[in-house]
């Protein structure tokens, strides 16, 4: 779809104009340290940094440090420094799952709640450097928990509320968390998620011996059983003071771990540190949204993902923004909800994912009914490529054809936005993330690592460090180097492919590894496969993605039954619920094909390329199948393929 876009977006005196972008970008590369040390000044430091970047990407010695001699505390930057002039201004607007519930939390209240919780954690024996798992619904207490950890120097690891007990236990054990912060249950649309029961299941049979306490908030009024490690949050908070001295943190002290899926093995504990991360979160939030004081900003993500960390909590609060936190889902009670929330809270900036946009778009114009959305001036997209149809619909129906869209490409590992338009400074191109952010130096390379020039398509790498970059994988620096710095030595490999057009603008084409992006959720095929083969009826499994209208990618599963198993519809259903239970409902297979075999090379390697093509109904170009151990299996697979419908 190639419709013209009105480039005359809402009239506004944007901070950064087109010419400025080009000049600023050049100088951000030429004088990289100067550029970032200047940005660092927008934060409040206990000791201001004098050093910019130190280290490098050399194989065997990947080492990344920013602002290393600086000392600061993230929570004072997000809260205390705004108290002087804005104590009673709203920091967080919470919109409940049900449309008649909301709350405004001022910076003063945020301060008091965070300090009380920080003191409660101290009472439970938490010290600087300890890891704390946060498994919470989208309620303000989730943000309090993150900031309370930051205040005392504990390292949080938020676990998405949609993960199952096994996934919780894996993460808790990997980082040896001391405390879990959770709630009785969470609400999402018509569903209730039994968070406390899931934590109980994760901890049962002494499966997580590092945990000393589970702090339980009462979110929905469920009467949950309390065991010996459980602590009622309301009770302990009532005894805690609303003053808590912030811990002075070195810029390179860890701030949080966030687990994300890779192409192999278990999820990786991506580690972000204090100074560089916050500088990058604040700088990108300010520039990409052109955020101005007093504006109401809504990032409709979940705090369980990096988008929620950087652009619901840390970036906006560091900039003193009013940030909206939404407990529910965009389609509940129906598709008009997003517009209604925008009107209710006079939201100026809306940042969401293509999958949500496509879910609303499926109902035509309905999502725009019953709201004017006149307060909006800017829209954002994140998490997956946005198809031009969805872009145009978002622009027209949600944005009344008046709001620019920033399509922001980035990753858990990058900490913040990397390739993105700047409103007012970048021409809008539906489907293109356009330009690198300041200080970011992307390059496209072929499979051998040779740099590609001009208009081209290739693998996306980043040639130099930026402050928001992940520093390591928790407990496994070798895997960090191996995953990101060994494919194209001396460069950070993103795992994504991209195209560059004649204007030099980037178009992200998606993952080039075995990572799926399902409804904007990143999932490793290996994780899903391991959940599948743990089922007693399954001997072997291979998982690939296929194009899906709403989810972006759907999950296509090939399974070989254990000999003698009778394959029935019942069994298929059971396997689907098994995966939901073992891993997460977000990993639920969309299509499942039972097969006697898989296409393997003579050395036993599964040829996923073939499986991907069959799943996508693309049989014309299967490529050379003669090297397969059993070429006949391909015809069997094609004959019995599941209909995408
Ligand atoms: C994909 C989410 C195209 C990409 C912030 C990346 C995108 C992965 C975009 C990271 C975008 C994210 N256009 N693709 N604007 N944003 N992606 O770690 O494949 O959950 O590698 O971080 O999402 O997902 P993650």
Boltz pocket constraint, residues with backbone or C-beta under 6 A from the ligand:
constraints:
  - pocket:
      binder: B
      contacts: [[A, 260], [A, 305], [A, 306], [A, 307], [A, 381], [A, 382], [A, 383], [A, 384], [A, 385], [A, 386], [A, 407], [A, 408], [A, 409], [A, 410], [A, 411], [A, 412], [A, 413], [A, 419], [A, 433], [A, 494], [A, 495], [A, 496], [A, 508], [A, 509], [A, 510], [A, 511], [A, 517], [A, 520], [A, 521], [A, 522]]
      max_distance: 6.0
